[in-house]
Amino acid sequence: MRLVTPGDSAPASVNRYLLPHENQVITVRRHPAVLMKPVALVLGGLIIAGFLSNTLANKVGSVVSWIWWAWLILLAWFVWKVAEWSVDYFVITNQRMLLTTGLITRKVAMMPLGKVTDMSFQRSIAGRMLGYGEFVLESAGQEQALRTVGYLPYPEQLYLEVCEMIFPNKNASSDD
C-alpha cells in the first residue's frame, strides 16, 4: 500500500525542491504528537494563570493583567509551533529523501537514496501508543544533513516502503 497515490503531488512548499526528473513517492507531515509539549505548556500555563489571577485578584490587581499577557505570549508561541508543523514535510522521491522544516527560515535536509547504507526506526512507548516513530539513517561513514527524522506517522509502513526503494528486489521479474 502506497502512502501517496500517483495523482497526488507534493505541496507547493515542497515541490520547489524537487528536481524535474524526480518522481514523488511518499510525502507525509510529521505526526501531530510533535505538538504534545506545546499543548501541555499552553494548558498548564492557562491553569496557572487562572489560579494566580484568582488568588491574587484581591491583593495585587495589576499583576493579574501581566499574568494574562504572559499567557497570551505563550498562546502566540503555540500558534507559531502549529504553523511550523503545518509546513514541515518528509518527502521521499525515487532518488532521495528530503525533510523540509521552518516557517521563516526554510531548511531542507536531503540524503540520496543510493547513499543510505543503514536505516532503522525506533518507537518510544508514547510513539507506539500514538502511532509515530523515528527514522535513523546512516551513510558510509559521512556526517549527513539528514540523520534522524522524528515523529513520523505510520513508521512500520514507511520503513518497509523506504527499504524496498533502497534495496529493491533484483530477482523480481517484470512480466509477473
C-alpha positions, 0 to 999 in steps of 0.5 A, spaced: 500 500 500 502 506 497 502 512 502 501 517 496 497 515 490 500 517 483 495 523 482 497 526 488 503 531 488 507 534 493 505 541 496 507 547 493 512 548 499 515 542 497 515 541 490 520 547 489 525 542 491 524 537 487 528 536 481 524 535 474 526 528 473 524 526 480 518 522 481 514 523 488 513 517 492 511 518 499 510 525 502 507 525 509 507 531 515 510 529 521 505 526 526 501 531 530 504 528 537 510 533 535 505 538 538 504 534 545 509 539 549 506 545 546 499 543 548 501 541 555 505 548 556 499 552 553 494 548 558 498 548 564 500 555 563 492 557 562 491 553 569 496 557 572 494 563 570 487 562 572 489 560 579 494 566 580 489 571 577 484 568 582 488 568 588 491 574 587 485 578 584 484 581 591 491 583 593 495 585 587 490 587 581 495 589 576 499 583 576 493 579 574 493 583 567 501 581 566 499 574 568 494 574 562 499 577 557 504 572 559 499 567 557 497 570 551 505 570 549 505 563 550 498 562 546 502 566 540 508 561 541 503 555 540 500 558 534 507 559 531 509 551 533 502 549 529 504 553 523 511 550 523 508 543 523 503 545 518 509 546 513 514 541 515 514 535 510 518 528 509 518 527 502 521 521 499 522 521 491 525 515 487 532 518 488 532 521 495 529 523 501 528 530 503 525 533 510 523 540 509 522 544 516 521 552 518 516 557 517 521 563 516 527 560 515 526 554 510 531 548 511 531 542 507 535 536 509 536 531 503 540 524 503 540 520 496 537 514 496 543 510 493 547 513 499 543 510 505 547 504 507 543 503 514 536 505 516 532 503 522 526 506 526 525 506 533 518 507 537 518 510 544 512 507 548 508 514 547 510 513 539 507 506 539 501 508 543 500 514 538 502 511 532 509 515 530 516 513 530 523 515 528 527 514 522 535 513 523 539 513 517 546 512 516 551 513 510 558 510 509 561 513 514 559 521 512 556 526 517 549 527 513 544 533 513 539 528 514 540 523 520 534 522 524 527 524 522 522 524 528 515 523 529 513 520 523 506 517 522 505 510 520 513 508 521 512 500 520 509 502 513 514 507 511 520 503 513 518 497 509 516 502 503 523 506 504 527 499 504 524 496 498 526 503 494 533 502 497 534 495 496 529 493 491 528 486 489 533 484 483 530 477 482 523 480 481 521 479 474 517 484 470 512 480 466 509 477 473 
